[in-house]
Amino acid sequence: MCQNNTNDFIRKHELDIGSFFFYKNFMISEMNEGASLNYDKATKLFLLTKEYYGTNIPFVYITNRKNSYSFEPTTHFKSAKLFPNLKGYGVVTYNSINNKIASLEQSFLNVPTKIFENLDDAKLWVKELIMHD
């Protein structure tokens, strides 16, 4: 679904916690229904992210919240140190509950954050952030 016709698409990875779509300057996560995410469970994701973006290639993380899952928001504090090249955090929500959760989540992040109603708008935002870098 996330693999649109852009030449920026690199690869999709299926992990225990969800599906991850890597693009030239952004990644999209689609967590599995009922997943419980914390720093330790995200280790494989962090390794993949380092593989694609290192610490120099600017990128934006987009979470496509199609499913319901839980995570420890303090994970953001630890993971932010791993990725000085993270330029933004976008959340695509599909209901008011997820929208409220995403709003709360923003207080745990030290990068620009934005909530979207669709993936296309989130992808456009990536271009704005990366171009102004």
N, C-alpha and C positions, 0 to 999 in steps of 0.2 A: 504494500500500500504506500509506503513512504518512498519507494523507488520510482521517482518521477523521471521525466525524460531529460533531466539535467546531466551535463557531462561531469558534474561535480561529485556524483555518487562514487564511493570507493568500494564499500563492502558492508554486508549485513552479518552480524554475529548473533547467534542464539546462545544465551547463557541460562543458568538455572533461574535467575531472577527476572529475565525478560529478553526482548529483542532490541538490538542496538544497530542503528543505521549510521554509518560513518560517511561523511561528505568532506569535501575539500576544507571548509572552514566552519563546519558545524556537525553536531551529531544529534540524533533523535533517539530517545529511549521510549520504549513501550513496555512497561513493567507487566509481569504476569498477574492475573487476577489473584488476589489474596497474598501476594508476595510480602515478605517482611524484610525490609532493607536496612542494613546498618553498615558501618565502615568496613567491618571484616567481610561481610558478604559481597561488598562491592570491589574487592581486591582485583578480581579478574577484569572487571570493567576499567579500573584505574590503569592496569597494565596495558590493555588495548588502547586506551586513550593516549597513554604515553607513546605507544608504538606509532600512532598516526600523527600526533601533534607535537610530541616532545615537550619542550618548555618554551619554544620560540614561535611556533606556528599559531597565530591567533585563531581561536575557535569559540563558538557559542554552543551551550548545552540546551537542548530543547527537550522537555519531557512531554510526551503526548499521552495525556491521562485518559486513555480509553477504558482502563480497568481500575478497580479499587485495590489499593495496596497501602501498606503502612511503612513508615521509615522514621529513623531517628534524625530530626532536623540538625542536631549537633554534628552530624556527619559532614555537613557543609563546611564547618570550621576546619576540620582536619583535612578534607579534600582540597580546600582552597589553597593550602600551602603547597600541594603537589603540582598545581597548575597555575603558575603566574600569568600564563598566556590565555586564561579563560576571560573572555571579554563580555559575556552576558549569559543570563539564565532565563529562558523563556518557558512558560507553562501554557499548554493548550488544554483548556478545561471544557467539559461538556455539560456541566450542571452547576447549580449555585453552591452546593456543598464543597465541591472541589475548588471552586473559585475562592471561597472563604479560606480554605486550607492553603491555597497558593498565596493569598494575601498575607497570611500569617508567616508563611515560609520566607517571604521576602526580607523579614527582619533578621534572618540568619545569614544573609548574603552580603558580600562587599563588592559586588559587581552590579551593573545595570540589570534590572529584572523587569519583566513585563508579562502580563497575562493575556492570552489570546483565545478567541473563539474558534479559530481554525488554523491548520498547519500552514497554509499558504501565507497568511499574514505574519506568522512567526518567521518564515523563511525570508520574507521581505525585510523584516527587522534585522536579521543577521547581516544582510548586505549593508544596511545603514551603519551598524556597529563596526563592521570590519573596514568599511571604506573610511570611517572617521578615525581609524586607529593610527 
